[in-house]
Amino acid sequence: MPVRKAEAEWKGSLSRGSGRMKVGSGAFEGSFSFRSRFEDGPGSNPEELIGAAHAGCFSMALSHILSEAGHIPDVVHTTARVHIDKVDDGFKITTIELQTEGKVPGIDEATFQEKAKAAKEGCPVSRALAGTEIKLQAKLLS
């Protein structure tokens, strides 16, 4: 299996410095700062990238689980909301909320919910983030 790579560089103090992140494939490169991470400033942040990774991983996992059960989805769309909060003397990603919608011909609601739960528990990013509370809302579209 391939090993994926990303890198980041930070210059200056935490509150006044700035940084750049990029992924090894070249598909993303962007700036980040204290304001983009802990306030509403311009730029990206590590939590946003974790959210994108988790949404992508979960969508692929759910699509695979559904397909293996004979229900090939037309579409699986997932949004991840990553919460970072002040705890003790630092910050922590406390919760990730996954909200997914799937258009899956020939499946009932109970089966869709069961497969979504299995995808949440089994996707590699969920497993990597096992120390974080992961919530799931799954909606079957008609």
C-alpha positions as CSV (number, residue, x, y, z in Angstrom):
1,M,0.0,0.0,0.0
2,P,1.2,3.5,-0.7
3,V,2.4,5.9,2.0
4,R,0.7,9.3,1.8
5,K,2.6,12.5,2.6
6,A,1.8,16.0,3.6
7,E,3.9,18.9,5.0
8,A,3.5,22.1,6.8
9,E,5.7,25.0,7.8
10,W,5.1,27.6,10.5
11,K,6.9,30.9,10.9
12,G,6.7,33.1,14.0
13,S,4.8,32.9,17.2
14,L,1.5,31.1,17.6
15,S,-0.7,34.2,17.7
16,R,1.1,36.3,15.1
17,G,2.8,33.7,12.9
18,S,1.6,32.1,9.8
19,G,2.1,28.9,7.9
20,R,1.6,26.9,4.7
21,M,0.4,23.3,4.3
22,K,0.4,21.1,1.3
23,V,-0.4,17.6,0.4
24,G,2.1,15.4,-1.4
25,S,-0.1,14.9,-4.5
26,G,-0.1,18.7,-5.1
27,A,-3.9,18.7,-5.0
28,F,-4.0,21.2,-2.2
29,E,-1.7,23.9,-0.9
30,G,-2.8,26.7,1.4
31,S,-2.0,29.1,4.1
32,F,-3.1,28.9,7.8
33,S,-2.9,31.2,10.8
34,F,-4.1,31.5,14.4
35,R,-7.1,33.4,13.0
36,S,-8.0,30.8,10.4
37,R,-7.7,28.1,13.0
38,F,-9.2,29.5,16.2
39,E,-11.3,32.4,14.8
40,D,-12.8,33.2,11.4
41,G,-9.8,34.5,9.5
42,P,-8.9,33.7,5.9
43,G,-7.1,30.5,5.1
44,S,-7.4,26.8,5.9
45,N,-6.6,24.9,9.1
46,P,-5.7,21.4,10.1
47,E,-9.2,20.6,11.4
48,E,-10.7,21.5,8.0
49,L,-8.3,19.1,6.3
50,I,-9.2,16.4,8.9
51,G,-12.8,17.0,8.1
52,A,-12.3,16.7,4.4
53,A,-10.3,13.5,4.9
54,H,-13.0,12.0,7.2
55,A,-15.9,12.9,4.9
56,G,-14.0,11.4,1.9
57,C,-13.1,8.3,3.7
58,F,-16.5,7.7,5.2
59,S,-18.2,8.3,1.8
60,M,-16.0,5.7,0.1
61,A,-16.5,3.3,3.0
62,L,-20.2,3.6,2.9
63,S,-20.3,3.2,-0.9
64,H,-18.2,0.1,-0.6
65,I,-20.3,-1.5,2.1
66,L,-23.5,-0.7,0.2
67,S,-22.1,-2.1,-3.0
68,E,-20.9,-5.3,-1.3
69,A,-24.5,-5.8,-0.1
70,G,-25.8,-5.4,-3.6
71,H,-27.0,-1.8,-3.3
72,I,-24.8,0.4,-5.5
73,P,-25.4,4.0,-4.6
74,D,-26.1,6.7,-7.1
75,V,-24.5,9.2,-4.7
76,V,-23.2,9.4,-1.1
77,H,-22.5,13.0,0.1
78,T,-21.0,13.6,3.5
79,T,-20.2,16.7,5.4
80,A,-17.9,16.6,8.5
81,R,-18.0,19.3,11.2
82,V,-14.9,19.2,13.3
83,H,-15.1,20.8,16.7
84,I,-11.9,22.1,18.3
85,D,-12.3,23.3,21.9
86,K,-10.2,24.7,24.7
87,V,-9.7,22.0,27.3
88,D,-7.4,22.2,30.4
89,D,-4.3,24.0,29.3
90,G,-4.7,23.4,25.5
91,F,-7.0,22.6,22.6
92,K,-8.5,19.3,21.5
93,I,-10.6,18.1,18.7
94,T,-13.6,17.0,20.8
95,T,-16.2,16.0,18.3
96,I,-16.7,15.2,14.7
97,E,-20.2,15.3,13.3
98,L,-20.7,13.3,10.1
99,Q,-23.8,14.2,8.1
100,T,-24.4,12.0,5.2
101,E,-27.0,11.6,2.5
102,G,-27.3,8.7,0.1
103,K,-29.4,8.0,-2.9
104,V,-29.4,4.2,-3.0
105,P,-31.9,2.4,-5.2
106,G,-33.6,-0.6,-3.7
107,I,-32.6,-0.2,-0.1
108,D,-34.8,0.4,3.0
109,E,-34.1,3.0,5.7
110,A,-33.1,0.4,8.4
111,T,-30.5,-1.2,6.1
112,F,-29.1,2.1,5.1
113,Q,-28.7,3.2,8.7
114,E,-27.0,-0.2,9.6
115,K,-24.5,0.2,6.7
116,A,-23.9,3.9,7.6
117,K,-23.1,2.9,11.2
118,A,-20.7,0.2,9.9
119,A,-18.9,2.7,7.7
120,K,-18.5,5.1,10.6
121,E,-16.9,2.4,12.7
122,G,-14.8,0.9,9.9
123,C,-13.4,3.7,7.8
124,P,-9.7,4.1,8.4
125,V,-10.0,7.8,9.3
126,S,-12.6,7.0,11.9
127,R,-10.3,4.4,13.3
128,A,-7.4,6.8,13.4
129,L,-9.6,9.3,15.3
130,A,-10.8,6.7,17.8
131,G,-10.1,9.1,20.7
132,T,-12.6,11.6,19.4
133,E,-16.4,11.4,19.7
134,I,-17.8,10.8,16.2
135,K,-21.5,11.4,15.7
136,L,-23.4,10.3,12.6
137,Q,-26.6,11.5,11.0
138,A,-27.5,9.5,8.0
139,K,-30.4,10.3,5.6
140,L,-31.6,8.0,2.8
141,L,-32.8,10.1,-0.2
142,S,-35.6,9.0,-2.4
